[in-house]
């Protein structure tokens, strides 16, 4: 069970006793951001296929049928393998 204590006084006196809550909140936020930045996962180099796919000019899409508009990965794979030679 938590015992509650009644505190009376002016705002300045209460701040002096308890500390500035806003400042503490800001400090917590800034430290969490710093920790998140430090703990960020290191990125690895993309494979040549991933770099090829990322380039919009290499996209080959289905022109008709139920897959219309989707990427034709089979054709892209063939083009990628031929471009490597």
Backbone as a chain_set.jsonl record, in Angstrom:
{"seq": "XXXXXXXXXXXXXXXXXXXXXXXXXXXXXXXXXXXXXXXXXXXXXXXXXXXXXXXXXXXXXXXXXXXXXXXXXXXXXXXXXXXXX", "coords": {"N": [[0.843, -1.176, 0.0], [0.515, 2.224, -0.808], [1.555, 5.091, 0.829], [0.106, 8.238, 0.968], [1.133, 11.623, 0.909], [0.352, 14.854, 1.992], [1.13, 17.862, 0.469], [1.796, 21.193, 1.039], [2.07, 24.59, -0.015], [3.665, 27.3, -1.78], [3.908, 27.488, -5.384], [6.561, 27.783, -6.216], [7.928, 26.875, -3.943], [7.128, 24.19, -3.888], [8.186, 23.297, -6.303], [10.871, 23.56, -5.689], [11.146, 21.601, -3.745], [10.338, 19.211, -5.099], [11.59, 19.266, -7.581], [11.928, 20.309, -11.007], [9.45, 19.185, -13.021], [8.902, 19.273, -15.8], [11.429, 19.72, -16.921], [12.691, 17.353, -16.233], [11.203, 15.499, -17.691], [11.875, 16.252, -20.318], [14.599, 15.654, -20.276], [14.538, 12.893, -20.018], [13.331, 12.167, -22.458], [15.277, 13.075, -24.3], [17.482, 11.477, -23.625], [16.482, 8.924, -24.224], [16.232, 9.117, -26.992], [18.925, 9.391, -27.712], [19.939, 6.912, -26.883], [18.473, 5.2, -28.544], [19.497, 5.941, -31.029], [22.151, 5.113, -30.75], [21.816, 2.397, -30.452], [20.946, 1.6, -32.898], [20.548, -0.596, -35.629], [23.254, -1.871, -37.537], [23.674, -1.215, -40.967], [23.823, -3.404, -43.734], [25.626, -3.98, -46.806], [23.799, -3.822, -49.816], [22.858, -6.559, -51.946], [23.868, -7.28, -55.359], [21.633, -7.919, -56.912], [19.54, -6.83, -55.386], [20.191, -4.135, -55.595], [19.841, -3.842, -58.33], [17.086, -4.337, -58.609], [16.061, -2.186, -57.142], [16.458, -0.015, -58.784], [14.472, 1.925, -60.753], [14.345, 2.062, -63.566], [14.964, -0.466, -64.429], [12.74, -2.004, -64.072], [10.464, -4.408, -65.201], [7.281, -4.894, -66.33], [4.164, -6.759, -66.223], [2.04, -6.598, -69.025], [-0.543, -7.257, -69.74], [-3.436, -9.264, -68.807], [-4.242, -11.019, -65.692], [-2.201, -10.335, -64.008], [-1.447, -7.808, -64.651], [0.445, -4.851, -64.504], [1.959, -5.63, -62.326], [5.311, -6.505, -61.2], [7.387, -8.29, -63.437], [9.133, -10.66, -62.43], [10.48, -12.881, -63.367], [11.254, -12.245, -66.006], [12.791, -10.012, -65.378], [14.823, -11.213, -63.918], [16.075, -12.74, -65.883], [17.016, -10.665, -67.555], [18.736, -9.402, -65.786], [20.685, -11.375, -65.314], [21.77, -11.577, -67.88], [22.831, -9.037, -68.189], [24.985, -9.068, -66.517], [27.056, -10.362, -67.786]], "CA": [[0.0, 0.0, 0.0], [1.29, 3.452, -0.931], [1.107, 6.149, 1.733], [0.087, 9.54, 0.324], [1.506, 12.731, 1.778], [-0.184, 16.124, 1.509], [2.16, 18.902, 0.414], [1.223, 22.54, 0.894], [3.045, 25.654, -0.185], [3.57, 27.995, -3.063], [4.407, 26.721, -6.519], [8.026, 27.826, -6.182], [8.39, 26.005, -2.853], [6.902, 22.797, -4.298], [9.19, 22.999, -7.331], [12.156, 23.417, -5.006], [11.122, 20.308, -3.075], [10.155, 18.075, -5.999], [12.358, 19.388, -8.817], [11.098, 20.733, -12.13], [8.977, 17.983, -13.71], [9.047, 19.451, -17.243], [12.836, 19.55, -17.265], [12.995, 15.924, -16.105], [10.581, 14.844, -18.837], [12.702, 16.535, -21.494], [15.859, 14.926, -20.135], [14.247, 11.481, -20.296], [13.114, 12.041, -23.9], [16.539, 13.236, -25.03], [18.339, 10.307, -23.399], [15.945, 7.776, -24.965], [16.595, 9.312, -28.402], [20.354, 9.105, -27.85], [20.115, 5.466, -26.753], [17.924, 4.589, -29.749], [20.447, 6.181, -32.111], [23.334, 4.291, -30.52], [21.45, 0.99, -30.582], [20.443, 1.364, -34.254], [21.174, -1.723, -36.299], [24.161, -1.487, -38.605], [23.142, -1.638, -42.253], [24.775, -4.132, -44.562], [25.623, -3.601, -48.212], [22.8, -4.56, -50.587], [23.395, -7.432, -52.994], [23.754, -6.681, -56.693], [20.245, -8.103, -57.341], [18.718, -5.848, -54.672], [20.475, -2.833, -56.195], [19.23, -3.877, -59.658], [15.629, -4.223, -58.412], [15.752, -0.861, -56.603], [16.509, 0.942, -59.885], [13.162, 1.955, -61.415], [14.474, 1.862, -65.013], [15.108, -1.899, -64.695], [11.474, -2.685, -63.831], [9.711, -4.952, -66.328], [5.957, -5.189, -65.775], [3.202, -7.454, -67.066], [1.256, -5.605, -69.765], [-1.951, -7.671, -69.829], [-3.793, -10.411, -67.981], [-4.581, -10.749, -64.29], [-1.011, -9.798, -63.311], [-1.123, -6.524, -65.286], [0.952, -3.819, -63.605], [2.911, -6.195, -61.364], [6.656, -6.737, -61.729], [7.655, -9.6, -64.03], [10.43, -10.996, -61.831], [11.142, -13.878, -64.211], [11.904, -11.501, -67.09], [13.812, -9.165, -64.757], [15.929, -12.085, -63.549], [16.797, -13.051, -67.126], [17.717, -9.448, -67.985], [19.809, -9.165, -64.807], [21.752, -12.352, -65.565], [22.403, -11.228, -69.157], [23.58, -7.795, -68.029], [26.187, -9.339, -65.723], [28.107, -10.921, -68.65]], "C": [[0.892, 1.244, 0.0], [0.697, 4.505, 0.002], [1.203, 7.48, 1.011], [0.383, 10.635, 1.34], [0.972, 14.011, 1.167], [0.916, 17.18, 1.589], [1.474, 20.239, 0.191], [2.345, 23.548, 0.754], [2.841, 26.332, -1.53], [4.18, 27.119, -4.149], [5.932, 26.669, -6.529], [8.584, 26.903, -5.11], [8.241, 24.54, -3.234], [7.921, 22.384, -5.365], [10.564, 22.773, -6.702], [12.255, 22.059, -4.326], [11.173, 19.132, -4.062], [11.072, 18.109, -7.224], [11.409, 19.743, -9.954], [10.73, 19.512, -12.971], [9.165, 18.099, -15.221], [10.485, 19.193, -17.682], [13.215, 18.069, -17.208], [12.429, 15.153, -17.285], [11.39, 15.035, -20.1], [14.0, 15.743, -21.453], [15.662, 13.443, -20.471], [14.073, 11.269, -21.798], [14.422, 12.12, -24.671], [17.447, 12.025, -24.833], [17.814, 9.082, -24.146], [16.272, 7.897, -26.452], [18.058, 8.974, -28.644], [20.619, 7.6, -27.813], [19.617, 4.761, -28.004], [18.872, 4.772, -30.932], [21.652, 5.265, -31.978], [23.036, 2.815, -30.763], [20.935, 0.642, -31.971], [21.255, 0.26, -34.924], [22.103, -1.23, -37.413], [23.625, -2.03, -39.924], [24.223, -2.342, -43.053], [24.644, -3.674, -46.004], [24.6, -4.457, -48.947], [23.489, -5.43, -51.637], [23.183, -6.772, -54.349], [22.33, -6.817, -57.234], [19.342, -7.068, -56.673], [18.944, -4.443, -55.229], [19.845, -2.726, -57.581], [17.718, -3.648, -59.553], [15.253, -2.81, -57.972], [15.696, 0.202, -57.703], [15.229, 0.847, -60.722], [13.257, 1.668, -62.917], [14.618, 0.389, -65.384], [13.795, -2.665, -64.522], [10.836, -3.12, -65.139], [8.376, -5.402, -65.762], [5.115, -5.979, -66.771], [2.314, -6.415, -67.732], [-0.219, -5.975, -69.879], [-2.187, -8.884, -68.934], [-4.051, -10.002, -66.54], [-3.408, -10.196, -63.49], [-0.598, -8.431, -63.841], [-0.696, -5.49, -64.243], [1.949, -4.325, -62.582], [4.272, -6.394, -62.026], [6.769, -8.156, -62.272], [9.061, -10.003, -63.574], [11.208, -12.008, -62.667], [11.914, -13.185, -65.339], [13.019, -10.611, -66.547], [15.044, -9.99, -64.398], [16.767, -12.429, -64.771], [17.626, -11.845, -67.593], [18.906, -9.153, -67.072], [20.992, -10.094, -65.081], [22.498, -12.051, -66.857], [23.259, -9.97, -69.031], [24.89, -7.996, -67.277], [27.359, -9.799, -66.609], [28.948, -9.864, -69.294]], "O": [[1.891, 1.306, 0.716], [-0.503, 4.777, -0.031], [2.265, 7.825, 0.493], [-0.064, 10.575, 2.486], [1.117, 14.238, -0.034], [1.546, 17.368, 2.63], [0.674, 20.396, -0.731], [3.424, 23.388, 1.324], [1.955, 25.971, -2.304], [4.874, 26.142, -3.868], [6.521, 25.627, -6.818], [9.589, 26.225, -5.329], [9.121, 23.731, -2.942], [8.45, 21.272, -5.337], [11.321, 21.902, -7.132], [13.316, 21.434, -4.327], [11.944, 18.189, -3.886], [11.303, 17.07, -7.843], [10.207, 19.495, -9.858], [11.603, 18.88, -13.566], [9.55, 17.122, -15.864], [10.726, 18.531, -18.691], [13.978, 17.591, -18.047], [13.085, 14.259, -17.821], [11.575, 14.093, -20.871], [14.45, 15.222, -22.474], [16.504, 12.823, -21.119], [14.601, 10.306, -22.354], [14.656, 11.332, -25.588], [18.112, 11.592, -25.774], [18.604, 8.284, -24.65], [16.558, 6.893, -27.104], [18.402, 8.352, -29.649], [21.411, 7.076, -28.597], [20.259, 3.826, -28.482], [19.033, 3.863, -31.745], [22.126, 4.704, -32.966], [23.901, 2.07, -31.224], [20.528, -0.495, -32.206], [22.478, 0.196, -34.799], [21.774, -0.291, -38.138], [23.175, -3.173, -39.991], [25.384, -1.934, -43.053], [23.651, -3.046, -46.372], [24.53, -5.668, -48.737], [24.556, -5.087, -52.148], [22.412, -5.82, -54.472], [21.858, -5.928, -57.943], [18.473, -6.492, -57.327], [18.006, -3.652, -55.326], [19.369, -1.66, -57.97], [17.145, -2.865, -60.31], [14.22, -2.292, -58.396], [14.979, 1.195, -57.578], [14.946, -0.19, -61.322], [12.333, 1.085, -63.484], [14.415, 0.029, -66.544], [13.747, -3.864, -64.8], [10.681, -2.325, -66.066], [8.333, -6.199, -64.824], [5.31, -5.892, -67.984], [1.882, -5.46, -67.087], [-1.059, -5.101, -70.093], [-1.248, -9.453, -68.378], [-4.077, -8.818, -66.204], [-3.604, -9.646, -62.406], [0.485, -7.945, -63.517], [-1.377, -5.28, -63.239], [2.712, -3.537, -62.023], [4.376, -6.445, -63.251], [6.305, -9.108, -61.645], [10.049, -9.72, -64.251], [12.439, -11.999, -62.679], [13.077, -13.499, -65.593], [14.067, -10.469, -67.175], [16.174, -9.527, -64.554], [17.997, -12.416, -64.721], [18.787, -11.989, -67.976], [19.957, -8.708, -67.535], [22.146, -9.666, -65.082], [23.711, -12.242, -66.934], [24.292, -9.851, -69.69], [25.804, -7.179, -67.391], [28.519, -9.646, -66.228], [29.869, -10.181, -70.046]]}, "num_chains": 1, "name": "protein.A"}
